[in-house]
Each structure stands twice: as C-alpha cells, then as structure tokens.
Amino acid sequence: MSFSIEILSAQEMGVLGEALGKDLNRPAIVLLHGEMGAGKTRFVQGMAKALNVQRLVTSPTFLTVKEYPTPDGKFIHCDLYRVFTEHYLEEVGVLDELERGAIVAVEWPRFQTIDLEVMLVDVQIQKGDVETSRLVVLDSVGSECQLSNVSIFSNTRSRASK
C-alpha cells in the first residue's frame, strides 16, 4: 500500500506520524528518508504520541539509539546519520528488540539491511515548493499493513486542499 501526501506544516507532519503510529502492529519498523531538516524527527514524535510515550522524544543523533517504554512494549528511535556499517542495528541489539515486539523508527537507514518478517513502512520525505511544505510518500510492506489512519489523514488532506 502506498500513499503520497503533501504536508504544509511541522504540526501536520506530527499528525501524520501519529496516524501511522496508530496503524502499526508490533513488531514494526519504520524507515525514514529525507534530507536534514525535512521533518523526520517531528514525524517520529507523532508516532511516539500515538504509542503513548510519556517522555519527550528528541533526535538521538549523538547516541544513535534511544529507547522509550510504552504500555505495550518498547519504542526505539534510531538516528544513523553517522553510521556507515551495514549491520549496526543488529550489533547494538535493535533487531533483537524488534523480534521481541518493539516498534522501531530509523532515521537515515541508508546502509541497513532488514531481513525480518515484520511490518515495514518506508517513509520518504522531500522538501516542497514552500519552505514549510513537504511531500511524504509512505510505502508499506506486508498484507497486515493496512494504514487505515494514514488513509483517513490522506483523504482529509486531499479534501482540505481542494
């Protein structure tokens, strides 16, 4: 399933992340692609809100991995901007946590190989024509990956822009 959605503000980016967060079934991994400042961390903050993370979610740029407890298990946020090894997520135990039911969001996943039977959503964020606008393309893998809340958000945005 694939969606292409124009986002007009950082607030909308968070709302879209929240919609995706509500759609995720454990275990799941979300791969976020986009240049610096595109809104990847804001998207992840929306996901965290949907998962009932009670702490402030910030970019783990210098730590690379941050774990947050949720009522249903772990939410793990990774920023691999400075990571250039193919098996990093495995080396630091993130893939083990994924197999135990975590939801994992990975910014800058360019070198990573994910070879697990989990719900996977690929998110591409591109800067738009206006400074705050973004084009977000979400592609989900797996038959159980319905993205109904993302669909509702997408339909609402389509009607609002007409």
C-alpha positions in Angstrom: 0.0 0.0 0.0 1.4 3.4 -0.9 0.4 7.0 -0.1 1.7 10.3 -1.4 0.7 13.2 0.9 1.5 16.9 0.8 2.3 18.3 4.3 2.1 22.0 4.9 3.5 22.4 8.4 5.5 20.8 11.1 2.3 20.3 13.0 0.8 18.3 10.1 4.0 16.2 10.0 3.4 15.3 13.6 -0.2 14.4 12.9 0.7 12.2 10.0 3.3 10.4 12.2 0.6 10.0 14.9 -1.7 8.5 12.3 1.0 6.0 11.2 1.7 5.2 14.9 -1.9 4.2 15.4 -1.7 1.9 12.4 1.4 0.0 13.4 1.2 -3.6 14.6 4.0 -5.0 16.7 6.7 -5.8 15.7 7.2 -3.0 13.2 10.0 -0.9 11.7 9.6 2.5 10.0 12.5 3.6 7.8 12.6 7.4 7.4 14.5 9.0 4.5 14.9 12.7 3.9 17.5 15.4 4.0 18.5 17.3 7.1 15.6 19.4 8.4 12.9 17.5 6.3 10.8 16.6 9.4 11.9 13.1 10.2 12.1 13.6 14.0 8.8 15.5 14.0 7.2 12.6 12.3 8.7 10.2 14.9 7.4 12.5 17.7 3.9 12.0 16.3 4.4 8.2 16.2 5.5 8.4 19.9 2.4 10.3 20.8 0.2 7.5 19.3 2.2 4.9 21.2 1.7 6.7 24.5 5.4 7.5 25.0 5.4 9.8 28.1 8.9 11.3 27.7 10.0 14.0 25.2 11.3 12.4 22.1 14.3 14.1 20.6 16.7 13.1 17.9 19.2 10.5 19.1 21.9 11.9 16.7 24.8 11.6 19.1 23.6 8.5 20.9 22.3 6.8 17.7 19.6 4.8 19.6 17.0 5.9 22.3 14.5 3.5 23.9 11.2 4.6 25.3 8.8 2.5 27.3 5.2 2.3 26.1 2.2 0.5 27.7 2.6 -2.3 25.0 6.3 -2.6 24.8 9.4 -0.7 23.6 9.5 2.1 21.1 13.1 2.6 19.8 14.2 5.7 17.8 17.4 5.4 15.9 19.4 8.1 14.0 22.0 6.5 11.8 23.3 9.7 10.2 26.9 9.0 11.4 26.7 5.2 10.9 28.2 3.6 7.9 28.1 -0.1 8.7 25.5 -2.4 7.3 24.8 -4.5 10.4 24.7 -1.7 13.0 21.1 -2.3 14.1 22.0 -6.0 14.7 25.2 -5.1 16.5 23.5 -2.8 19.1 20.6 -5.2 19.7 17.8 -3.3 18.0 16.9 -6.2 15.7 16.7 -8.4 18.8 14.2 -6.0 20.4 12.3 -5.8 17.1 11.9 -9.6 17.2 10.6 -9.3 20.8 7.8 -6.9 19.6 9.3 -3.4 19.6 8.3 -0.7 17.2 11.4 0.9 15.7 11.8 4.1 13.8 15.1 4.6 11.9 16.2 7.9 10.5 19.0 7.7 7.8 18.7 3.9 7.3 20.7 4.1 4.0 23.2 1.2 4.8 21.0 -1.1 6.9 19.7 -4.5 5.9 16.4 -5.6 7.5 15.8 -9.3 6.9 13.0 -10.0 9.3 9.3 -10.9 9.0 7.9 -7.7 10.5 5.6 -4.9 9.4 7.8 -2.4 7.5 6.9 1.1 6.4 9.2 3.1 4.2 8.8 6.9 4.5 10.3 9.3 2.0 10.2 13.0 2.9 11.0 15.6 0.3 11.0 19.4 0.8 8.3 21.1 -1.2 8.0 24.3 -3.1 7.1 26.4 0.0 9.6 26.5 2.9 7.3 24.5 5.3 5.7 22.1 2.7 6.8 18.5 2.3 5.9 15.6 0.1 5.7 12.5 2.1 5.5 9.1 0.4 4.7 6.1 2.6 5.1 2.5 1.3 4.0 -0.4 3.5 5.2 -4.0 3.1 3.1 -6.9 4.3 -0.5 -7.9 3.9 -1.3 -7.0 7.6 -0.1 -3.4 6.9 -3.4 -1.6 6.2 -2.6 2.0 7.2 -6.2 2.9 7.7 -5.5 6.0 9.8 -2.9 7.3 7.3 -5.6 6.8 4.6 -8.1 8.9 6.6 -5.5 11.6 7.1 -4.6 11.5 3.4 -8.3 11.8 2.3 -8.9 14.6 4.8 -5.8 16.5 3.4 -7.0 15.9 -0.2 -10.4 17.5 0.6 -8.9 20.4 2.5 -6.5 21.3 -0.3 -9.3 21.5 -2.9 
